Amino acid sequence: MKFYHAILILILINLSSCATTQSHGTVNDPFEPTNRAIFKFNEKFDNYFMEPLARAYSHLPDLIHQGFDNFFSNLGDVITTINDILQLKPEKASNDFMRVVINSTFGIGGIFDVATPLNIDKNQESFADTLGYWGVSSGPYIVIPFLGPSSVRDAPSLAIDSLIQPLNQMENIPLRNSLYATKLVNSRANLLKVTNLSDDVSFDPYTFQRDLYFQFRQNRIYDGDPPMENIEAILEE
C-alpha cells in the first residue's frame, strides 16, 4: 500500500538508526498468507480511494492545510504526554505538556504551532511504545484492514490511545467523525510527495513494509537510538 510505503520510507530517510531494510533472521510472521491478502486489500483501497481523495484535499490553500496539521499534531501531543508519564519520563512529560498548553492557548486550539519556535521540541509516544519500553514483546506481525502494519502487541494499543484521544471526548458525534475523517485525509495528503519514491522501491513491498515497521517501532521504543541487536532480536522472535 503506497500510503504505508511512504510512511516507512520517510522513517528510513530521517532515522539513521534505521539505516538497513534487510532482516537479519527469520521474521516473526506466522500469519503471512492472511497478512498478504489484507495488504493487497489495503493497497487497492489506497489506490482507488485514499490517494485520489488526498490529491483533491491537497489543493486546499497551504494556510488551511497547515492549520489542520498543527491542530491534529497538538491533539497527538496529549497522547504523547500521557505515555511519557506511563514511561516515567518526567522531563519529556513536562516538555510535551507545555506544548499542549502553549499551542492550545496562544496557538488558538493548536491551529498555530507556537511551541516549536520557542524551542519546545515535539516528541512522539504511543501506548505501543509504552508497552515496548517496559519489555513487552511485539509478538507476531499482523496487517490490519485499512490501518496497515502492526503486531499482536501494538494492535490492541490502538484502542488505548483512542480512549485518551481528545477527539473522543467530543459529544457532537457528526463533528467528531468529520474531524477523524479530515485527520486521515490530511495525513495521507502529507505523504503524496513521497508516494512516487515508494513506487520505485525494488523490494517485495510486503516484506519491505514489514521489516521497516519493526525497525520503526524499535526506534520509537528506544527514543531514536535502538541497539542493533534489539532490531535483529525482534525480527527473529
C-alpha positions in Angstrom: 0.0 0.0 0.0 1.6 3.2 -1.1 0.4 5.1 1.9 2.3 2.9 4.3 5.3 2.6 2.0 5.6 6.3 2.1 5.3 6.5 5.9 8.1 3.9 6.3 10.3 5.4 3.6 10.1 8.7 5.5 11.2 6.9 8.6 14.1 5.3 6.7 15.3 8.6 5.3 15.1 10.5 8.6 16.2 8.0 11.2 19.9 7.0 10.9 19.4 4.2 13.3 17.1 2.5 10.8 19.7 2.5 8.0 19.1 -1.1 6.9 15.9 -2.5 5.5 17.1 -6.1 5.4 16.1 -8.6 8.0 18.7 -10.5 9.9 16.9 -13.7 10.6 13.5 -15.4 10.4 10.9 -12.7 10.7 8.1 -13.4 13.2 5.3 -13.5 10.6 3.3 -16.8 11.1 0.2 -15.2 9.5 1.9 -14.2 6.3 -0.7 -15.6 3.9 -3.5 -13.7 5.6 -1.4 -10.7 6.1 -0.5 -10.6 2.4 -4.2 -10.8 1.4 -5.1 -7.9 3.7 -2.0 -6.0 2.4 -3.4 -6.3 -1.1 -6.8 -5.1 0.0 -5.3 -2.1 1.7 -3.3 -1.3 -1.4 -6.4 -1.3 -3.6 -8.3 0.9 -1.0 -5.5 3.4 -1.1 -5.1 3.4 -4.9 -8.8 3.8 -5.6 -10.0 5.9 -2.7 -7.5 7.4 -0.2 -4.9 8.7 -2.7 -7.4 10.4 -5.1 -9.1 11.9 -2.0 -5.8 13.2 -0.7 -4.8 14.7 -4.0 -8.1 16.6 -4.1 -7.6 17.7 -0.5 -4.0 18.9 -1.3 -5.4 21.7 -3.5 -6.6 23.5 -0.3 -4.7 26.7 0.5 -1.5 26.0 2.3 -2.7 28.0 5.3 -5.7 25.7 5.8 -3.6 22.6 5.3 -1.0 23.8 7.8 -3.7 24.7 10.3 -5.1 21.2 10.2 -1.6 19.8 10.5 -1.0 21.8 13.7 -4.4 21.1 15.2 -4.0 17.3 14.9 -0.4 17.4 16.0 -1.5 19.2 19.1 -4.0 16.5 19.9 -1.3 14.0 19.4 0.8 15.8 22.0 -1.8 14.9 24.5 -1.4 11.2 23.9 2.4 11.6 23.9 2.3 13.4 27.3 0.2 10.6 28.9 2.6 7.9 27.6 5.6 10.0 28.8 4.1 9.7 32.3 3.5 6.0 31.9 7.1 5.5 30.9 8.3 7.6 33.9 9.9 10.3 31.7 9.2 13.4 33.7 11.3 15.8 31.6 9.6 14.7 28.4 6.2 14.7 30.0 6.8 18.3 31.2 8.0 19.3 27.8 5.1 17.8 25.9 2.5 19.1 28.4 3.9 22.6 27.9 3.5 22.2 24.1 -0.2 21.3 24.6 -0.8 24.3 27.0 1.0 26.8 24.8 -0.4 25.7 21.5 -3.9 25.2 22.9 -4.0 28.8 24.3 -1.6 31.1 22.3 -2.0 28.8 19.2 -5.8 29.1 19.3 -6.7 25.5 19.9 -3.5 24.3 18.3 -4.2 25.8 14.9 -0.8 27.6 15.2 2.3 25.9 16.4 3.7 28.5 18.9 5.8 26.0 20.9 8.2 24.9 18.2 9.7 28.4 17.6 10.1 28.6 21.4 12.4 25.5 21.1 10.0 23.3 22.9 10.7 20.1 21.0 8.0 17.7 19.8 8.2 14.1 20.9 6.0 11.1 19.8 4.9 8.3 22.1 2.0 5.8 21.9 0.8 3.1 24.2 2.5 0.5 22.0 5.8 2.4 22.7 5.0 2.3 26.4 4.5 -1.5 26.4 7.7 -2.0 24.4 9.5 0.4 26.8 8.5 -1.9 29.7 9.7 -5.0 27.9 6.5 -6.4 26.3 7.5 -8.3 23.2 5.9 -7.3 19.9 4.7 -10.8 19.1 3.8 -11.8 15.6 3.4 -9.3 12.8 -0.1 -8.6 11.6 -1.7 -6.3 9.0 -4.9 -4.6 10.0 -7.6 -3.8 7.3 -7.5 -0.1 6.4 -4.9 0.6 9.2 -1.9 -1.3 7.9 1.1 -2.8 9.6 1.0 -3.7 13.3 1.7 -6.5 15.7 -0.1 -8.6 18.3 1.2 -6.1 21.0 0.7 -3.0 19.0 -2.8 -3.5 17.6 -4.7 -3.5 21.0 -2.7 -0.5 22.0 -4.5 1.5 19.3 -7.6 1.1 21.4 -5.9 2.6 24.5 -4.6 5.6 22.5 -8.1 6.0 21.1 -9.5 6.2 24.6 -7.2 9.1 25.5 -7.6 10.8 22.1 -9.2 14.3 22.9 -11.5 13.9 19.8 -13.2 11.1 21.6 -14.4 13.4 24.3 -16.5 15.4 21.9 -20.2 15.0 22.4 -21.0 16.2 18.9 -20.7 12.9 17.1 -21.0 14.2 13.5 -18.3 16.9 14.1 -16.1 14.3 15.8 -16.4 11.9 12.9 -15.8 14.7 10.4 -12.6 15.6 12.3 -11.4 12.0 12.3 -12.0 11.8 8.6 -10.2 15.0 8.0 -7.3 13.8 10.1 -6.9 10.7 8.0 -7.1 12.5 4.7 -4.7 15.2 6.0 -2.2 12.5 7.0 -2.4 10.9 3.6 -2.0 14.2 1.8 1.2 14.9 3.7 2.7 11.7 2.1 1.9 12.5 -1.5 5.4 13.9 -2.2 7.0 10.5 -1.3 4.4 8.3 -2.9 6.3 8.2 -6.2 9.5 7.3 -4.3 7.7 4.4 -2.7 6.6 3.2 -6.1 10.2 2.8 -7.2 11.2 0.5 -4.3 12.5 -2.7 -5.8 12.0 -4.9 -2.8 8.9 -7.1 -2.3 6.6 -4.3 -1.0 5.1 -6.6 1.7 8.4 -7.6 3.1 9.8 -4.1 2.8 6.9 -2.7 4.8 7.0 -5.4 7.4 10.8 -5.1 8.1 10.6 -1.3 8.3 7.7 -1.4 10.6 9.6 -3.5 13.2 12.6 -1.1 12.9 10.3 1.9 13.2 8.7 0.5 16.4 12.1 -0.3 17.9 13.3 3.2 17.1 10.4 4.7 18.9 10.8 2.5 22.0 14.5 3.5 22.3 13.9 7.2 21.6 15.8 7.1 18.3 18.8 5.1 19.4 17.9 1.3 19.4 20.8 -1.2 19.8 21.1 -3.1 16.5 21.0 -6.4 18.4 17.5 -5.4 19.5 16.3 -4.9 15.9 17.7 -8.3 15.0 16.1 -9.9 18.0 12.7 -8.6 17.3 12.9 -9.9 13.7 13.9 -13.3 15.0 11.1 -13.7 17.6 
